[in-house]
Amino acid sequence: RSSSNLLVLLPNGGENSDPHAQATTADLQSLQRQEQDIKMTLKRENTLMEKQIEGLQKKVADLEEKNRQSDIESNLSRKWAHAVERELIQEREEAAAYVSRLLRIVGRVT
């Protein structure tokens, strides 16, 4: 019953003919479209940022792997250098012992 009374009170059977109210409705619709545009723009920018972050994370992972490989290679180089050094020391000691034996032999012969 109260709704039927309300329709009687509004001009044109409930339609709003107030130009200010119509402008406000148009403004509201415009703002809603702007809001949707802003949301879509933010969503696109967020997607781009996420892709950039993924790319950077991949670059970091690649660099970490290269660094790890470099550390391994460096470690192997150090181990190889130490092994060569030990081998050279051993060969020098063996050569010195051989020369010493030769000198003893030569000393006995002369």
DAVEN-V614971 format. One record per backbone hydrogen bond with DSSP energy under -0.5 kcal/mol. NH is the residue of the N-H (numbers start at 0). CO is the residue of the C=O. E is the energy in kcal/mol with one decimal. If there is no record, write none. Layout:
nh: {NH NH}
co: {CO CO}
e: {E E}
//
This chain:
nh: {4 5 6 7 8 9 12 13 14 16 21 22 23 24 25 26 27 28 29 30 31 32 33 34 35 36 37 38 39 40 41 42 43 44 45 46 47 48 49 50 51 52 53 54 55 56 57 58 59 60 61 62 63 64 65 66 67 68 69 70 71 72 73 74 75 76 77 78 79 80 81 82 83 84 85 86 87 88 89 90 91 92 93 94 95 96 97 98 99 100 101 102 103 104 105 106 107 108 109}
co: {0 1 2 3 4 5 9 10 11 14 17 18 19 20 21 22 23 24 25 26 27 28 29 30 31 32 33 34 35 36 37 38 39 40 41 42 43 44 45 46 47 48 49 50 51 52 53 54 55 56 57 58 59 60 61 62 63 64 65 66 67 68 69 70 71 72 73 74 75 76 77 78 79 80 81 82 83 84 85 86 87 88 89 90 91 92 93 94 95 96 97 98 99 100 101 102 103 104 105}
e: {-1.6 -1.8 -1.9 -1.4 -1.5 -1.6 -0.7 -0.8 -1.1 -0.8 -2.0 -2.4 -2.3 -2.1 -2.3 -2.8 -2.6 -2.5 -2.5 -2.8 -2.3 -2.3 -2.6 -2.6 -2.3 -2.7 -2.7 -2.5 -2.6 -2.6 -2.8 -2.3 -2.6 -2.8 -2.6 -2.3 -2.5 -2.7 -2.6 -2.2 -2.5 -2.8 -2.5 -2.4 -2.6 -2.8 -2.2 -2.3 -2.6 -2.5 -2.8 -2.7 -2.8 -2.3 -2.7 -2.7 -2.3 -2.7 -2.7 -2.6 -2.4 -3.0 -2.9 -2.6 -2.8 -2.7 -2.5 -2.6 -3.0 -2.8 -2.5 -2.4 -2.8 -2.6 -2.8 -2.5 -2.8 -2.6 -2.5 -2.6 -2.6 -2.6 -2.6 -2.7 -2.8 -2.4 -2.3 -2.9 -2.4 -2.3 -2.7 -2.8 -2.0 -2.5 -3.1 -2.5 -1.7 -2.1 -2.0}
//
